[in-house]
Amino acid sequence: MRALAWMGRHPLPWLIPIILLAGAFWLGRAAVGATVVGLVAAVLVWWRAHPATFDRFAAPWLRSQRRRWTAYRGKRWAGVMSDCELVKHNRATGHVQTPRVLRVRSTSRSLDTIRVRMVRGQDTRIWTEQAEALAHALGAERVAVVKHRPAVLTVVVERRMPFPLPLEAPVIPARSELVDLRALDIGDDEYGQQMTVSIIDGSHPLGAGATGSGKGSIMWGLLRQCGPMIRDGLVRVRMIDLKGGTETELGRELFWRRAIDIDAALDLLVEARDEMKADQARMKDAKVRRAEVTVATPLDLIMIDEMAMLTAYGDRSQVREALRLLAEIMTQGRSSLWTVAGFIHEPSKDLLEIRELFTTRICLGVTAASHVDMVLGESARERGALADEIPLDEQHAGIGFRIDKRSRLPRRLRIGYSSDTDIEELARLCTPTRRLVGLPTQAEGAA
């Protein structure tokens, strides 16, 4: 019975010889040989003539089969499981029970996704604790583990860094109709798919990372992707940059409001809160449950660079007021099209009490292992989000992790790099026709 079950799970090893023998018997060995040579030649021609479609359709299957039989079967796999203490010994029979690989998908040269049936008595926690040892045993950069169904795990094996080169800045769409506020494409994930972020329907993005990790590229990537809507008045950006405005000066023409000190930032937030209340009152009078993005009712996006300057390091009364205003806007502004995007160096609760209100979180390179779970949620690092191991140099800027909402697995990503030239291009092409550069600071008001 076990042999029949194995044959059902793996039909190719016994079907191919039978087909070849039957063909040789009925058609002759020469015909079968010519057919095999022709098929191999066709595959080689396909690979050389159109590598893009070959990589999309044929290469993943061929790679999956090769890795299944060379890395995840037989003595090699059993040895890895034994070395990582993931086997069980039956004392009565002396039999060694080894976790069985059910499926292998190798979607790229750098990534394998395998389904593994655990042996009886194991749980997901045992595997997550052994993830680092498993990565070393397999010669991989990283291993992530998550439950797929009872007794079956999904194990992601990252064999090498999937982003050898920086990505270009996100493209500025030609016109507003091409912008999807629910899926702004600001980079790629480890599967080679678009890494998109929503800034509508109550989705508040948070980017966290150490100095030099690439947080600025998240901010400018979002602005580049919705640039035409900024130009046409469909999106209004309120920028808070409490580092004296140095980070956002090149793009200041894009902003409906800008604050570069704490007093101006509080004025900006008070004005935003009051406008949100006015929007809600108009919607109530018009019996509208959810506003649509138009010039009359634009999406209002509040961006805060280095949030700790606003939410932790200032005067205590000002900090409390800023937190209260932000919480009010973030919890009540969904239907009236208000979004907050924040960026922070250290994501601890002491520095950002409203951390849980950010629904979309990206963790770039950080300096402490504890920061990973602070951003991505409990046990994110155990499941493979090793953001604290990302080197903080230019070569690795923009690389980080995000939790996949469907699988709950950490997914590595890279944000497209926005240079000063890219920011100047954005300001040149997408400056709104109606704008207000900034709210006056106390010094400006006194003058």
JODAFEN-V632374 format. One record per residue. N is the residue number from 0. RES is the residue in one letter. SS is DSSP state (a for helix, b for strand, c for the rest). BURIAL is b if it has 24 or more other C-alpha atoms within 12 Angstrom, else e. D_LAST is the distance of its C-alpha to the last C-alpha in Angstrom with 2 decimals. Layout:
n=N res=RES ss=SS burial=BURIAL d_last=D_LAST
n=N res=RES ss=SS burial=BURIAL d_last=D_LAST
This chain:
n=0 res=M ss=c burial=e d_last=89.50
n=1 res=R ss=a burial=e d_last=86.81
n=2 res=A ss=a burial=e d_last=87.90
n=3 res=L ss=a burial=e d_last=87.67
n=4 res=A ss=a burial=e d_last=84.21
n=5 res=W ss=a burial=e d_last=83.11
n=6 res=M ss=a burial=e d_last=84.59
n=7 res=G ss=a burial=e d_last=82.72
n=8 res=R ss=a burial=e d_last=79.39
n=9 res=H ss=c burial=e d_last=80.08
n=10 res=P ss=c burial=e d_last=82.21
n=11 res=L ss=a burial=e d_last=81.50
n=12 res=P ss=a burial=e d_last=83.41
n=13 res=W ss=a burial=e d_last=86.67
n=14 res=L ss=a burial=e d_last=86.16
n=15 res=I ss=a burial=e d_last=85.56
n=16 res=P ss=a burial=e d_last=88.83
n=17 res=I ss=a burial=e d_last=90.79
n=18 res=I ss=a burial=e d_last=89.38
n=19 res=L ss=a burial=b d_last=90.19
n=20 res=L ss=a burial=e d_last=93.71
n=21 res=A ss=a burial=e d_last=94.37
n=22 res=G ss=a burial=e d_last=93.16
n=23 res=A ss=a burial=e d_last=95.35
n=24 res=F ss=a burial=e d_last=98.33
n=25 res=W ss=a burial=e d_last=97.97
n=26 res=L ss=a burial=e d_last=96.43
n=27 res=G ss=c burial=e d_last=97.39
n=28 res=R ss=a burial=e d_last=95.51
n=29 res=A ss=a burial=e d_last=94.73
n=30 res=A ss=a burial=e d_last=92.97
n=31 res=V ss=a burial=e d_last=90.94
n=32 res=G ss=a burial=e d_last=90.01
n=33 res=A ss=a burial=e d_last=88.94
n=34 res=T ss=a burial=e d_last=86.83
n=35 res=V ss=a burial=e d_last=85.06
n=36 res=V ss=a burial=e d_last=84.44
n=37 res=G ss=a burial=e d_last=83.15
n=38 res=L ss=a burial=e d_last=80.70
n=39 res=V ss=a burial=e d_last=79.40
n=40 res=A ss=a burial=e d_last=79.08
n=41 res=A ss=a burial=e d_last=77.21
n=42 res=V ss=a burial=e d_last=74.71
n=43 res=L ss=a burial=e d_last=74.20
n=44 res=V ss=a burial=e d_last=73.76
n=45 res=W ss=a burial=e d_last=71.24
n=46 res=W ss=a burial=e d_last=69.31
n=47 res=R ss=a burial=e d_last=69.25
n=48 res=A ss=a burial=e d_last=68.81
n=49 res=H ss=c burial=e d_last=66.10
n=50 res=P ss=a burial=e d_last=64.53
n=51 res=A ss=a burial=e d_last=61.72
n=52 res=T ss=a burial=e d_last=64.17
n=53 res=F ss=a burial=e d_last=66.43
n=54 res=D ss=a burial=e d_last=63.62
n=55 res=R ss=a burial=e d_last=62.76
n=56 res=F ss=a burial=e d_last=66.27
n=57 res=A ss=a burial=e d_last=68.80
n=58 res=A ss=a burial=b d_last=67.10
n=59 res=P ss=a burial=b d_last=65.84
n=60 res=W ss=a burial=e d_last=69.37
n=61 res=L ss=a burial=e d_last=71.08
n=62 res=R ss=a burial=b d_last=68.63
n=63 res=S ss=a burial=b d_last=69.00
n=64 res=Q ss=a burial=b d_last=72.78
n=65 res=R ss=a burial=e d_last=72.78
n=66 res=R ss=a burial=b d_last=70.48
n=67 res=R ss=a burial=b d_last=72.30
n=68 res=W ss=a burial=e d_last=75.57
n=69 res=T ss=a burial=e d_last=74.33
n=70 res=A ss=a burial=b d_last=71.68
n=71 res=Y ss=c burial=b d_last=72.14
n=72 res=R ss=c burial=b d_last=75.94
n=73 res=G ss=a burial=e d_last=78.92
n=74 res=K ss=a burial=e d_last=79.10
n=75 res=R ss=a burial=e d_last=75.65
n=76 res=W ss=a burial=b d_last=73.94
n=77 res=A ss=a burial=b d_last=76.31
n=78 res=G ss=a burial=e d_last=75.57
n=79 res=V ss=a burial=b d_last=71.81
n=80 res=M ss=a burial=b d_last=72.25
n=81 res=S ss=a burial=e d_last=74.56
n=82 res=D ss=a burial=e d_last=72.31
n=83 res=C ss=c burial=b d_last=69.37
n=84 res=E ss=c burial=b d_last=71.61
n=85 res=L ss=c burial=b d_last=71.34
n=86 res=V ss=c burial=b d_last=75.10
n=87 res=K ss=b burial=e d_last=77.42
n=88 res=H ss=b burial=e d_last=80.94
n=89 res=N ss=c burial=e d_last=83.64
n=90 res=R ss=c burial=e d_last=85.80
n=91 res=A ss=c burial=e d_last=88.70
n=92 res=T ss=c burial=e d_last=89.08
n=93 res=G ss=c burial=e d_last=87.30
n=94 res=H ss=c burial=e d_last=85.34
n=95 res=V ss=b burial=e d_last=81.77
n=96 res=Q ss=b burial=e d_last=79.43
n=97 res=T ss=c burial=b d_last=76.70
n=98 res=P ss=c burial=b d_last=73.73
n=99 res=R ss=b burial=b d_last=74.53
n=100 res=V ss=b burial=b d_last=72.29
n=101 res=L ss=b burial=b d_last=72.47
n=102 res=R ss=b burial=b d_last=70.27
n=103 res=V ss=b burial=b d_last=68.33
n=104 res=R ss=b burial=b d_last=65.64
n=105 res=S ss=b burial=b d_last=64.26
n=106 res=T ss=b burial=b d_last=61.52
n=107 res=S ss=b burial=b d_last=60.31
n=108 res=R ss=c burial=b d_last=61.45
n=109 res=S ss=c burial=b d_last=59.14
n=110 res=L ss=b burial=b d_last=59.68
n=111 res=D ss=b burial=b d_last=62.68
n=112 res=T ss=b burial=b d_last=62.65
n=113 res=I ss=b burial=b d_last=65.83
n=114 res=R ss=b burial=b d_last=67.31
n=115 res=V ss=b burial=b d_last=69.27
n=116 res=R ss=b burial=b d_last=71.67
n=117 res=M ss=c burial=b d_last=71.51
n=118 res=V ss=c burial=b d_last=74.73
n=119 res=R ss=c burial=e d_last=75.69
n=120 res=G ss=c burial=e d_last=73.90
n=121 res=Q ss=c burial=b d_last=70.70
n=122 res=D ss=c burial=b d_last=67.26
n=123 res=T ss=a burial=b d_last=63.90
n=124 res=R ss=a burial=e d_last=62.62
n=125 res=I ss=a burial=b d_last=65.34
n=126 res=W ss=a burial=b d_last=64.29
n=127 res=T ss=a burial=b d_last=60.54
n=128 res=E ss=a burial=b d_last=61.37
n=129 res=Q ss=c burial=b d_last=63.46
n=130 res=A ss=a burial=b d_last=61.02
n=131 res=E ss=a burial=b d_last=59.99
n=132 res=A ss=a burial=b d_last=63.63
n=133 res=L ss=a burial=b d_last=64.59
n=134 res=A ss=a burial=b d_last=62.02
n=135 res=H ss=a burial=e d_last=63.50
n=136 res=A ss=a burial=b d_last=67.03
n=137 res=L ss=a burial=b d_last=66.31
n=138 res=G ss=c burial=e d_last=64.42
n=139 res=A ss=c burial=b d_last=61.30
n=140 res=E ss=c burial=b d_last=57.59
n=141 res=R ss=b burial=b d_last=57.08
n=142 res=V ss=b burial=b d_last=59.07
n=143 res=A ss=b burial=b d_last=57.67
n=144 res=V ss=b burial=b d_last=59.88
n=145 res=V ss=b burial=b d_last=59.66
n=146 res=K ss=b burial=b d_last=62.29
n=147 res=H ss=b burial=b d_last=63.59
n=148 res=R ss=b burial=e d_last=66.27
n=149 res=P ss=c burial=e d_last=68.65
n=150 res=A ss=c burial=e d_last=70.15
n=151 res=V ss=b burial=b d_last=68.39
n=152 res=L ss=b burial=b d_last=65.28
n=153 res=T ss=b burial=b d_last=63.02
n=154 res=V ss=b burial=b d_last=62.49
n=155 res=V ss=b burial=b d_last=60.03
n=156 res=V ss=b burial=b d_last=60.93
n=157 res=E ss=b burial=b d_last=58.32
n=158 res=R ss=c burial=b d_last=60.47
n=159 res=R ss=c burial=e d_last=57.76
n=160 res=M ss=c burial=b d_last=54.06
n=161 res=P ss=c burial=b d_last=53.65
n=162 res=F ss=c burial=b d_last=50.61
n=163 res=P ss=c burial=e d_last=51.66
n=164 res=L ss=c burial=e d_last=48.92
n=165 res=P ss=c burial=b d_last=45.27
n=166 res=L ss=c burial=b d_last=44.78
n=167 res=E ss=c burial=e d_last=42.87
n=168 res=A ss=c burial=b d_last=39.66
n=169 res=P ss=c burial=b d_last=40.41
n=170 res=V ss=c burial=b d_last=41.14
n=171 res=I ss=c burial=b d_last=38.73
n=172 res=P ss=c burial=b d_last=40.94
n=173 res=A ss=c burial=e d_last=41.55
n=174 res=R ss=c burial=e d_last=40.63
n=175 res=S ss=a burial=b d_last=39.51
n=176 res=E ss=a burial=e d_last=43.11
n=177 res=L ss=a burial=e d_last=43.90
n=178 res=V ss=c burial=b d_last=41.31
n=179 res=D ss=c burial=e d_last=42.74
n=180 res=L ss=c burial=b d_last=40.02
n=181 res=R ss=c burial=e d_last=42.81
n=182 res=A ss=c burial=e d_last=43.74
n=183 res=L ss=b burial=b d_last=41.03
n=184 res=D ss=b burial=b d_last=42.91
n=185 res=I ss=b burial=b d_last=40.92
n=186 res=G ss=b burial=b d_last=43.87
n=187 res=D ss=b burial=b d_last=47.54
n=188 res=D ss=b burial=b d_last=49.54
n=189 res=E ss=c burial=b d_last=52.52
n=190 res=Y ss=c burial=b d_last=54.91
n=191 res=G ss=c burial=e d_last=53.28
n=192 res=Q ss=c burial=e d_last=51.90
n=193 res=Q ss=b burial=e d_last=48.40
n=194 res=M ss=b burial=b d_last=45.99
n=195 res=T ss=b burial=b d_last=44.14
n=196 res=V ss=b burial=b d_last=41.36
n=197 res=S ss=c burial=b d_last=40.71
n=198 res=I ss=c burial=b d_last=37.28
n=199 res=I ss=c burial=b d_last=38.70
n=200 res=D ss=c burial=b d_last=40.98
n=201 res=G ss=c burial=b d_last=39.31
n=202 res=S ss=c burial=b d_last=39.44
n=203 res=H ss=c burial=b d_last=36.51
n=204 res=P ss=b burial=b d_last=36.74
n=205 res=L ss=b burial=b d_last=36.09
n=206 res=G ss=b burial=b d_last=36.27
n=207 res=A ss=b burial=b d_last=36.95
n=208 res=G ss=c burial=b d_last=37.69
n=209 res=A ss=c burial=b d_last=37.14
n=210 res=T ss=c burial=e d_last=34.94
n=211 res=G ss=c burial=b d_last=36.47
n=212 res=S ss=c burial=b d_last=38.46
n=213 res=G ss=c burial=b d_last=36.87
n=214 res=K ss=a burial=b d_last=34.67
n=215 res=G ss=a burial=b d_last=32.22
n=216 res=S ss=a burial=b d_last=35.11
n=217 res=I ss=a burial=b d_last=35.70
n=218 res=M ss=a burial=b d_last=32.18
n=219 res=W ss=a burial=b d_last=32.30
n=220 res=G ss=a burial=b d_last=35.93
n=221 res=L ss=a burial=b d_last=35.16
n=222 res=L ss=a burial=b d_last=32.45
n=223 res=R ss=a burial=b d_last=34.89
n=224 res=Q ss=a burial=b d_last=37.64
n=225 res=C ss=c burial=b d_last=35.71
n=226 res=G ss=a burial=b d_last=33.81
n=227 res=P ss=a burial=b d_last=35.54
n=228 res=M ss=a burial=b d_last=34.72
n=229 res=I ss=a burial=b d_last=31.00
n=230 res=R ss=a burial=b d_last=31.32
n=231 res=D ss=c burial=b d_last=33.29
n=232 res=G ss=c burial=b d_last=31.03
n=233 res=L ss=c burial=b d_last=33.65
n=234 res=V ss=b burial=b d_last=31.60
n=235 res=R ss=b burial=b d_last=27.89
n=236 res=V ss=b burial=b d_last=26.36
n=237 res=R ss=b burial=b d_last=23.59
n=238 res=M ss=b burial=b d_last=22.84
n=239 res=I ss=b burial=b d_last=21.75
n=240 res=D ss=b burial=b d_last=21.57
n=241 res=L ss=c burial=b d_last=20.53
n=242 res=K ss=c burial=e d_last=21.55
n=243 res=G ss=c burial=e d_last=18.16
n=244 res=G ss=c burial=b d_last=19.25
n=245 res=T ss=c burial=e d_last=21.82
n=246 res=E ss=c burial=b d_last=24.76
n=247 res=T ss=c burial=b d_last=23.55
n=248 res=E ss=a burial=b d_last=21.52
n=249 res=L ss=a burial=e d_last=24.64
n=250 res=G ss=a burial=b d_last=25.01
n=251 res=R ss=a burial=b d_last=21.50
n=252 res=E ss=a burial=b d_last=22.71
n=253 res=L ss=a burial=b d_last=25.20
n=254 res=F ss=c burial=b d_last=23.01
n=255 res=W ss=c burial=b d_last=22.38
n=256 res=R ss=b burial=b d_last=19.66
n=257 res=R ss=b burial=b d_last=18.46
n=258 res=A ss=b burial=b d_last=17.00
n=259 res=I ss=c burial=b d_last=16.63
n=260 res=D ss=c burial=b d_last=15.98
n=261 res=I ss=a burial=b d_last=17.96
n=262 res=D ss=a burial=b d_last=15.61
n=263 res=A ss=a burial=b d_last=14.99
n=264 res=A ss=a burial=b d_last=18.74
n=265 res=L ss=a burial=b d_last=19.76
n=266 res=D ss=a burial=b d_last=17.81
n=267 res=L ss=a burial=b d_last=19.61
n=268 res=L ss=a burial=b d_last=22.90
n=269 res=V ss=a burial=e d_last=22.64
n=270 res=E ss=a burial=e d_last=22.04
n=271 res=A ss=a burial=b d_last=24.94
n=272 res=R ss=a burial=b d_last=27.19
n=273 res=D ss=a burial=e d_last=26.66
n=274 res=E ss=a burial=e d_last=27.42
n=275 res=M ss=a burial=b d_last=30.46
n=276 res=K ss=a burial=b d_last=31.69
n=277 res=A ss=a burial=e d_last=31.32
n=278 res=D ss=a burial=b d_last=33.25
n=279 res=Q ss=a burial=b d_last=35.94
n=280 res=A ss=a burial=e d_last=36.27
n=281 res=R ss=a burial=e d_last=36.81
n=282 res=M ss=a burial=e d_last=39.35
n=283 res=K ss=a burial=e d_last=41.15
n=284 res=D ss=a burial=e d_last=41.45
n=285 res=A ss=c burial=e d_last=42.72
n=286 res=K ss=c burial=e d_last=45.03
n=287 res=V ss=c burial=e d_last=43.71
n=288 res=R ss=c burial=e d_last=44.16
n=289 res=R ss=c burial=b d_last=42.34
n=290 res=A ss=c burial=b d_last=39.85
n=291 res=E ss=c burial=e d_last=40.55
n=292 res=V ss=c burial=b d_last=38.03
n=293 res=T ss=c burial=e d_last=37.21
n=294 res=V ss=c burial=e d_last=34.28
n=295 res=A ss=c burial=e d_last=34.14
n=296 res=T ss=c burial=b d_last=34.40
n=297 res=P ss=c burial=b d_last=32.98
n=298 res=L ss=b burial=b d_last=33.16
n=299 res=D ss=b burial=b d_last=29.86
n=300 res=L ss=b burial=b d_last=29.62
n=301 res=I ss=b burial=b d_last=27.25
n=302 res=M ss=b burial=b d_last=27.37
n=303 res=I ss=b burial=b d_last=26.39
n=304 res=D ss=b burial=b d_last=26.72
n=305 res=E ss=c burial=b d_last=27.88
n=306 res=M ss=c burial=b d_last=28.12
n=307 res=A ss=a burial=b d_last=28.80
n=308 res=M ss=a burial=b d_last=25.17
n=309 res=L ss=a burial=b d_last=24.60
n=310 res=T ss=a burial=b d_last=28.02
n=311 res=A ss=c burial=b d_last=29.04
n=312 res=Y ss=c burial=e d_last=26.87
n=313 res=G ss=c burial=e d_last=23.87
n=314 res=D ss=c burial=e d_last=23.86
n=315 res=R ss=a burial=e d_last=27.08
n=316 res=S ss=a burial=e d_last=25.77
n=317 res=Q ss=a burial=b d_last=23.27
n=318 res=V ss=a burial=b d_last=26.17
n=319 res=R ss=a burial=e d_last=28.47
n=320 res=E ss=a burial=b d_last=26.12
n=321 res=A ss=a burial=b d_last=25.64
n=322 res=L ss=a burial=b d_last=29.42
n=323 res=R ss=a burial=e d_last=30.16
n=324 res=L ss=a burial=b d_last=28.02
n=325 res=L ss=a burial=b d_last=29.47
n=326 res=A ss=a burial=b d_last=32.97
n=327 res=E ss=a burial=b d_last=32.63
n=328 res=I ss=a burial=b d_last=31.56
n=329 res=M ss=a burial=b d_last=34.20
n=330 res=T ss=a burial=b d_last=37.03
n=331 res=Q ss=a burial=b d_last=36.46
n=332 res=G ss=c burial=b d_last=34.98
n=333 res=R ss=c burial=b d_last=38.10
n=334 res=S ss=c burial=b d_last=39.49
n=335 res=S ss=c burial=b d_last=36.17
n=336 res=L ss=c burial=b d_last=35.35
n=337 res=W ss=b burial=b d_last=32.74
n=338 res=T ss=b burial=b d_last=33.03
n=339 res=V ss=b burial=b d_last=31.34
n=340 res=A ss=b burial=b d_last=31.93
n=341 res=G ss=b burial=b d_last=31.22
n=342 res=F ss=b burial=b d_last=31.74
n=343 res=I ss=b burial=b d_last=32.44
n=344 res=H ss=c burial=b d_last=33.88
n=345 res=E ss=c burial=b d_last=35.98
n=346 res=P ss=c burial=b d_last=37.23
n=347 res=S ss=c burial=b d_last=38.48
n=348 res=K ss=c burial=e d_last=38.32
n=349 res=D ss=c burial=e d_last=36.27
n=350 res=L ss=c burial=b d_last=33.42
n=351 res=L ss=c burial=b d_last=33.89
n=352 res=E ss=c burial=b d_last=35.59
n=353 res=I ss=c burial=b d_last=35.49
n=354 res=R ss=a burial=b d_last=37.35
n=355 res=E ss=a burial=e d_last=40.28
n=356 res=L ss=a burial=b d_last=38.25
n=357 res=F ss=c burial=b d_last=37.95
n=358 res=T ss=c burial=b d_last=41.12
n=359 res=T ss=b burial=b d_last=41.13
n=360 res=R ss=b burial=b d_last=40.84
n=361 res=I ss=b burial=b d_last=41.13
n=362 res=C ss=b burial=b d_last=41.77
n=363 res=L ss=b burial=b d_last=41.36
n=364 res=G ss=c burial=b d_last=42.36
n=365 res=V ss=c burial=b d_last=41.67
n=366 res=T ss=c burial=b d_last=42.51
n=367 res=A ss=c burial=b d_last=44.59
n=368 res=A ss=a burial=b d_last=47.45
n=369 res=S ss=a burial=b d_last=46.14
n=370 res=H ss=a burial=b d_last=43.00
n=371 res=V ss=a burial=b d_last=45.25
n=372 res=D ss=a burial=b d_last=46.58
n=373 res=M ss=a burial=b d_last=43.15
n=374 res=V ss=a burial=b d_last=41.99
n=375 res=L ss=a burial=b d_last=45.22
n=376 res=G ss=c burial=b d_last=47.12
n=377 res=E ss=c burial=e d_last=50.04
n=378 res=S ss=c burial=b d_last=52.56
n=379 res=A ss=c burial=b d_last=50.73
n=380 res=R ss=c burial=b d_last=51.29
n=381 res=E ss=c burial=b d_last=54.95
n=382 res=R ss=c burial=b d_last=55.36
n=383 res=G ss=c burial=b d_last=54.18
n=384 res=A ss=c burial=b d_last=50.36
n=385 res=L ss=c burial=b d_last=50.22
n=386 res=A ss=a burial=b d_last=46.54
n=387 res=D ss=a burial=b d_last=46.46
n=388 res=E ss=a burial=b d_last=49.03
n=389 res=I ss=c burial=b d_last=46.99
n=390 res=P ss=c burial=b d_last=46.12
n=391 res=L ss=c burial=b d_last=42.40
n=392 res=D ss=c burial=e d_last=42.62
n=393 res=E ss=a burial=e d_last=41.68
n=394 res=Q ss=a burial=e d_last=45.19
n=395 res=H ss=a burial=b d_last=44.84
n=396 res=A ss=c burial=b d_last=41.18
n=397 res=G ss=c burial=b d_last=41.03
n=398 res=I ss=b burial=b d_last=44.38
n=399 res=G ss=b burial=b d_last=44.58
n=400 res=F ss=b burial=b d_last=46.31
n=401 res=R ss=b burial=b d_last=46.14
n=402 res=I ss=b burial=b d_last=48.66
n=403 res=D ss=c burial=b d_last=50.82
n=404 res=K ss=c burial=e d_last=50.80
n=405 res=R ss=c burial=e d_last=54.44
n=406 res=S ss=c burial=e d_last=56.15
n=407 res=R ss=c burial=b d_last=53.69
n=408 res=L ss=c burial=b d_last=54.19
n=409 res=P ss=b burial=b d_last=51.36
n=410 res=R ss=b burial=b d_last=50.88
n=411 res=R ss=b burial=b d_last=49.52
n=412 res=L ss=b burial=b d_last=47.00
n=413 res=R ss=b burial=b d_last=44.90
n=414 res=I ss=b burial=b d_last=41.56
n=415 res=G ss=c burial=b d_last=41.13
n=416 res=Y ss=c burial=b d_last=38.90
n=417 res=S ss=c burial=b d_last=35.76
n=418 res=S ss=c burial=b d_last=34.79
n=419 res=D ss=a burial=e d_last=31.68
n=420 res=T ss=a burial=e d_last=33.79
n=421 res=D ss=a burial=b d_last=34.55
n=422 res=I ss=a burial=b d_last=30.91
n=423 res=E ss=a burial=e d_last=30.10
n=424 res=E ss=a burial=b d_last=33.15
n=425 res=L ss=a burial=b d_last=31.97
n=426 res=A ss=a burial=b d_last=28.57
n=427 res=R ss=a burial=e d_last=30.43
n=428 res=L ss=a burial=b d_last=33.04
n=429 res=C ss=a burial=b d_last=31.35
n=430 res=T ss=c burial=b d_last=27.78
n=431 res=P ss=c burial=b d_last=27.67
n=432 res=T ss=c burial=e d_last=27.46
n=433 res=R ss=c burial=e d_last=24.94
n=434 res=R ss=c burial=b d_last=22.14
n=435 res=L ss=c burial=e d_last=18.57
n=436 res=V ss=c burial=b d_last=17.16
n=437 res=G ss=c burial=b d_last=15.31
n=438 res=L ss=c burial=b d_last=13.71
n=439 res=P ss=c burial=e d_last=9.98
n=440 res=T ss=c burial=e d_last=9.85
n=441 res=Q ss=a burial=e d_last=8.57
n=442 res=A ss=a burial=e d_last=6.27
n=443 res=E ss=a burial=e d_last=5.08
n=444 res=G ss=a burial=e d_last=5.36
n=445 res=A ss=a burial=e d_last=3.76
n=446 res=A ss=c burial=e d_last=0.00
